[in-house]
Amino acid sequence: MQKEKHLSNIIKSKAKDLGFLECAILPVQELADEKEHFQKWLNKEMHGKMAYMARNLEKRLNPELLYENAKTIIVVLQNYYPKATQKDETAPVLSKYAYGTDYHFVMKDKLETLLSFIQNEIAPCNGRPFVDSAPVLERAWAKRAGLGWVGKNSNLISVTHGSFFFIGELMLDIELPYDESKLVRDHCGNCTRCVDACPTKAIVSNQVVDARKCISYQTIELRGDLDEKLKGQFKNRIFGCDICQDVCPWNLKSKPHDEPNFLPKSKLLELTRDEWHNIDKPLFKDIFKNSAVKRTGFKGLKRNLRFIQPETDG
């Protein structure tokens, strides 16, 4: 037993060395408890035009169908809370998670490194990292790991770290010493700050977000025209939205990250309101090279900028 715990500590220590906030090791199991909640969300078409959310439902609920012979899932958290934010308070607002290099690349590289470490130092195995790029119910796994609870805004919230973090997973085909199941109770209580602050009223009930009303969905996921019914409600957001997290009392505990890849170019934080609205393709490519903002692309960003620009601006 002591030897098994030692192996677990070695893996977690390596994860911390790689810059992860937290690391938990769990056995792969079916997430049967999540099915009803997720299916209801889909049935109400709250996923909007994200058709991929409705595909591979069984794989989302059962990782063994996603990764053959999966026995272990390692769940990690990665802080992205920045030391500094945009200087011009009147400028269009970019979500904090998009300040630096695309987190998909950064976290996947770290998880690949962790996999190699386990293969070389712990036991021969096969594994696959997942970073918000496959049908994995990441918040459900993080919750099961005791890394936090799911708040009213549907984000995972940690008593220690708040919610400004990414969640990643590493699936392995070997068994490892597992952490004891230790669900964290819901600490939101009667607080409704996130619900009240959401300008588009996208948080329609406890832990349920209607993506069609969500600024993040509108500015990132949606292709084509934005919903005209939401005109004037974006609070200057042009890529993602942190409003429900910014008002959350638990994020008073958020501490700035020390991940070099997430540091923004100084020009990004210095862009004025006018510079944002007049951004051209060369400047876009310079500032957002390897950025998550490339997901919406230059045309998508210009669409978002036009949407928030008052008609009196011409």
C-alpha positions as CSV (number, residue, x, y, z in Angstrom):
1,M,0.0,0.0,0.0
2,Q,2.8,2.4,0.9
3,K,4.6,1.6,-2.4
4,E,1.4,2.3,-4.3
5,K,1.0,5.6,-2.6
6,H,4.6,6.4,-3.4
7,L,4.0,5.9,-7.1
8,S,1.0,8.2,-7.0
9,N,3.0,10.9,-5.3
10,I,5.8,10.6,-7.9
11,I,3.3,11.2,-10.7
12,K,1.6,14.1,-8.9
13,S,5.0,15.6,-8.1
14,K,5.9,15.5,-11.8
15,A,2.6,17.1,-12.7
16,K,3.3,19.9,-10.3
17,D,6.8,20.3,-11.8
18,L,5.1,20.7,-15.2
19,G,3.1,23.6,-13.8
20,F,-0.3,22.0,-13.2
21,L,-2.3,23.3,-10.3
22,E,-3.7,19.9,-9.3
23,C,-3.5,16.3,-10.3
24,A,-5.8,13.4,-9.5
25,I,-5.7,9.7,-10.5
26,L,-9.0,7.8,-11.0
27,P,-10.2,4.5,-12.4
28,V,-12.0,4.7,-15.7
29,Q,-15.7,4.2,-15.1
30,E,-18.9,5.0,-16.9
31,L,-20.4,8.4,-16.0
32,A,-24.0,7.1,-15.8
33,D,-25.1,9.9,-13.4
34,E,-24.3,12.5,-16.0
35,K,-26.5,11.1,-18.8
36,E,-29.9,12.5,-17.8
37,H,-28.6,16.0,-17.2
38,F,-26.6,16.1,-20.5
39,Q,-29.4,14.5,-22.5
40,K,-32.0,17.1,-21.3
41,W,-29.6,19.9,-22.3
42,L,-29.3,18.4,-25.8
43,N,-33.1,17.8,-26.1
44,K,-33.7,21.5,-25.4
45,E,-31.2,22.3,-28.2
46,M,-29.2,24.4,-25.8
47,H,-26.0,23.3,-27.6
48,G,-27.0,25.6,-30.5
49,K,-25.2,24.7,-33.7
50,M,-22.5,22.7,-32.0
51,A,-23.6,19.5,-33.6
52,Y,-20.5,17.7,-32.3
53,M,-22.0,17.9,-28.8
54,A,-24.8,15.6,-29.8
55,R,-22.5,13.0,-31.4
56,N,-20.7,10.3,-29.5
57,L,-22.9,10.5,-26.4
58,E,-21.9,7.0,-25.3
59,K,-18.2,7.8,-25.7
60,R,-18.7,10.9,-23.5
61,L,-20.2,8.7,-20.8
62,N,-17.9,5.8,-21.1
63,P,-14.2,6.5,-21.8
64,E,-13.5,2.8,-22.6
65,L,-15.4,3.4,-25.9
66,L,-13.3,6.5,-26.6
67,Y,-9.9,5.0,-25.8
68,E,-9.5,1.3,-26.2
69,N,-8.5,-0.6,-23.0
70,A,-8.6,2.6,-20.9
71,K,-8.1,1.8,-17.2
72,T,-6.9,5.0,-15.7
73,I,-7.7,8.7,-16.1
74,I,-5.4,11.4,-14.8
75,V,-7.1,14.7,-14.4
76,V,-5.1,18.0,-14.2
77,L,-5.9,21.6,-13.7
78,Q,-3.9,24.4,-15.4
79,N,-4.1,28.0,-14.1
80,Y,-4.5,30.8,-16.7
81,Y,-5.4,33.8,-14.5
82,P,-3.2,36.7,-15.8
83,K,-1.1,39.2,-13.9
84,A,-2.3,42.0,-16.0
85,T,-5.4,42.7,-18.2
86,Q,-6.2,45.1,-21.1
87,K,-5.3,48.7,-20.2
88,D,-7.9,50.6,-22.2
89,E,-11.1,50.1,-20.2
90,T,-13.2,51.2,-23.2
91,A,-11.6,48.7,-25.6
92,P,-13.3,45.6,-26.8
93,V,-12.7,42.8,-24.3
94,L,-10.9,39.5,-24.9
95,S,-11.4,36.5,-22.6
96,K,-8.4,36.1,-20.3
97,Y,-7.9,32.5,-21.4
98,A,-7.0,33.7,-24.9
99,Y,-4.2,36.1,-24.0
100,G,-1.3,33.8,-24.8
101,T,-0.6,30.6,-26.8
102,D,-3.5,28.3,-27.5
103,Y,-4.0,26.2,-24.3
104,H,-4.8,23.1,-26.4
105,F,-1.1,23.0,-27.6
106,V,0.4,24.0,-24.2
107,M,-1.5,21.5,-22.1
108,K,-1.2,18.7,-24.7
109,D,2.6,19.1,-24.7
110,K,2.6,18.9,-20.9
111,L,0.4,15.8,-20.8
112,E,2.6,14.2,-23.5
113,T,5.6,14.9,-21.2
114,L,3.8,13.4,-18.3
115,L,2.9,10.3,-20.3
116,S,6.6,9.8,-21.3
117,F,7.6,10.2,-17.7
118,I,5.1,7.5,-16.6
119,Q,6.2,5.2,-19.4
120,N,9.9,5.6,-18.5
121,E,9.7,5.9,-14.7
122,I,6.6,4.1,-13.6
123,A,5.5,1.3,-16.0
124,P,5.3,0.6,-19.7
125,C,2.0,1.7,-21.0
126,N,0.0,3.4,-23.8
127,G,-1.8,6.6,-23.2
128,R,-3.6,9.5,-24.9
129,P,-4.0,13.1,-23.7
130,F,-7.2,15.0,-24.0
131,V,-7.5,18.8,-23.9
132,D,-11.0,20.0,-24.7
133,S,-10.7,18.3,-28.1
134,A,-12.6,15.1,-27.8
135,P,-15.9,13.8,-26.3
136,V,-14.7,13.9,-22.7
137,L,-16.9,15.2,-19.9
138,E,-14.0,17.0,-18.3
139,R,-15.9,18.8,-15.5
140,A,-17.6,15.5,-14.5
141,W,-14.2,13.8,-14.1
142,A,-12.7,16.8,-12.2
143,K,-15.7,16.8,-9.9
144,R,-15.4,13.1,-9.3
145,A,-11.8,13.6,-8.5
146,G,-12.7,16.1,-5.8
147,L,-11.0,19.0,-7.6
148,G,-14.1,21.2,-7.2
149,W,-17.8,21.4,-7.6
150,V,-19.9,22.6,-10.6
151,G,-21.2,26.1,-10.0
152,K,-24.4,27.7,-11.1
153,N,-22.6,29.0,-14.2
154,S,-21.7,25.3,-15.0
155,N,-17.9,26.0,-14.4
156,L,-15.9,23.8,-12.1
157,I,-15.0,25.9,-9.0
158,S,-12.2,25.1,-6.6
159,V,-12.2,26.1,-3.0
160,T,-8.5,26.7,-3.3
161,H,-8.1,28.1,-6.8
162,G,-11.4,29.6,-8.0
163,S,-12.3,28.8,-11.6
164,F,-9.8,30.4,-13.9
165,F,-8.2,27.2,-15.0
166,F,-8.3,24.6,-17.8
167,I,-9.0,20.9,-17.3
168,G,-7.0,18.2,-19.1
169,E,-7.0,14.4,-19.0
170,L,-4.5,11.7,-19.7
171,M,-6.0,8.2,-20.3
172,L,-3.8,5.1,-19.7
173,D,-4.1,1.4,-20.4
174,I,-2.6,0.4,-17.1
175,E,-4.0,0.5,-13.5
176,L,-2.4,2.9,-11.1
177,P,-2.9,3.7,-7.4
178,Y,-6.2,5.6,-7.4
179,D,-7.3,8.5,-5.2
180,E,-10.2,8.0,-2.9
181,S,-13.5,9.4,-4.2
182,K,-14.0,12.7,-2.3
183,L,-16.8,14.8,-3.8
184,V,-16.6,18.4,-2.8
185,R,-20.0,19.8,-1.7
186,D,-21.6,22.7,-3.5
187,H,-20.3,25.9,-1.9
188,C,-22.4,28.3,-4.1
189,G,-25.2,28.4,-1.5
190,N,-27.7,31.1,-2.2
191,C,-25.3,33.3,-4.2
192,T,-26.6,34.2,-7.6
193,R,-23.9,36.8,-8.7
194,C,-23.1,34.9,-11.9
195,V,-26.7,34.5,-12.8
196,D,-27.5,38.2,-12.1
197,A,-24.4,39.4,-13.9
198,C,-24.8,37.5,-17.2
199,P,-25.9,40.2,-19.6
200,T,-27.6,37.8,-22.0
201,K,-29.3,35.7,-19.3
202,A,-27.6,32.6,-20.6
203,I,-27.6,30.9,-17.2
204,V,-31.2,29.6,-17.3
205,S,-31.1,27.4,-14.2
206,N,-28.7,25.9,-11.8
207,Q,-25.7,24.5,-13.7
208,V,-27.5,24.9,-17.0
209,V,-26.2,27.4,-19.6
210,D,-28.1,27.9,-22.8
211,A,-25.2,28.2,-25.3
212,R,-27.3,30.0,-27.8
213,K,-27.5,33.0,-25.4
214,C,-23.9,32.7,-24.2
215,I,-21.4,35.3,-25.4
216,S,-18.6,32.8,-25.6
217,Y,-20.7,30.6,-27.9
218,Q,-21.8,33.6,-30.1
219,T,-18.3,35.0,-30.5
220,I,-16.3,31.8,-30.8
221,E,-18.4,28.7,-31.8
222,L,-21.1,30.3,-34.0
223,R,-20.4,30.5,-37.7
224,G,-22.3,33.1,-39.7
225,D,-24.3,36.0,-38.3
226,L,-24.6,36.6,-34.6
227,D,-28.0,36.7,-33.0
228,E,-29.5,40.1,-33.6
229,K,-31.7,39.7,-30.5
230,L,-28.6,39.9,-28.4
231,K,-27.4,43.2,-30.0
232,G,-26.2,45.6,-27.4
233,Q,-25.9,42.9,-24.7
234,F,-22.3,41.8,-25.2
235,K,-20.7,44.3,-22.8
236,N,-17.9,44.9,-25.3
237,R,-16.9,41.2,-25.4
238,I,-15.5,40.1,-28.8
239,F,-13.9,36.7,-28.0
240,G,-15.2,34.7,-25.1
241,C,-16.6,36.1,-21.9
242,D,-15.4,36.1,-18.3
243,I,-18.3,38.0,-16.7
244,C,-19.7,35.1,-14.7
245,Q,-16.2,34.2,-13.4
246,D,-15.2,37.8,-12.7
247,V,-18.1,38.3,-10.3
248,C,-17.7,34.9,-8.6
249,P,-16.5,35.5,-4.9
250,W,-14.4,32.3,-5.1
251,N,-12.2,33.9,-7.7
252,L,-10.9,36.3,-5.1
253,K,-8.6,33.4,-4.5
254,S,-7.3,33.3,-8.0
255,K,-3.5,33.9,-8.2
256,P,-1.7,34.8,-11.4
257,H,-0.2,32.0,-13.3
258,D,3.5,31.6,-14.0
259,E,3.1,29.8,-17.4
260,P,5.4,31.6,-19.9
261,N,3.3,30.3,-22.9
262,F,0.2,32.2,-21.5
263,L,1.9,35.5,-21.3
264,P,0.3,38.0,-23.8
265,K,2.2,40.1,-26.2
266,S,2.5,43.6,-24.6
267,K,0.9,45.1,-27.7
268,L,-2.3,43.0,-27.0
269,L,-2.8,44.6,-23.6
270,E,-2.0,48.1,-25.0
271,L,-4.5,48.1,-27.9
272,T,-6.8,51.0,-27.7
273,R,-10.5,51.0,-28.5
274,D,-9.8,52.6,-31.9
275,E,-6.9,50.2,-32.7
276,W,-9.2,47.2,-32.0
277,H,-11.9,48.4,-34.3
278,N,-9.4,49.3,-37.0
279,I,-7.3,46.1,-36.7
280,D,-6.0,44.7,-40.0
281,K,-4.9,41.3,-41.0
282,P,-1.1,41.8,-40.6
283,L,-1.7,43.1,-37.0
284,F,-4.1,40.2,-36.3
285,K,-1.5,37.7,-37.5
286,D,1.2,39.3,-35.4
287,I,-0.7,39.5,-32.1
288,F,-2.6,36.2,-32.4
289,K,0.0,33.9,-33.8
290,N,-0.6,30.5,-32.1
291,S,-3.5,32.0,-30.2
292,A,-6.9,30.5,-29.5
293,V,-8.3,33.6,-31.2
294,K,-7.3,32.0,-34.6
295,R,-10.3,29.7,-34.0
296,T,-12.7,32.4,-35.0
297,G,-10.2,33.9,-37.4
298,F,-9.7,37.4,-38.7
299,K,-13.1,37.5,-40.4
300,G,-14.8,36.2,-37.3
301,L,-13.1,38.7,-35.1
302,K,-14.1,41.6,-37.4
303,R,-17.7,40.2,-37.4
304,N,-17.7,40.4,-33.6
305,L,-16.2,43.9,-33.6
306,R,-18.9,45.1,-35.9
307,F,-21.5,43.6,-33.7
308,I,-20.5,45.5,-30.6
309,Q,-19.8,48.8,-32.4
310,P,-22.5,51.3,-31.8
311,E,-24.2,52.4,-35.0
312,T,-23.3,56.1,-34.1
313,D,-19.7,55.1,-34.7
314,G,-20.5,54.9,-38.4
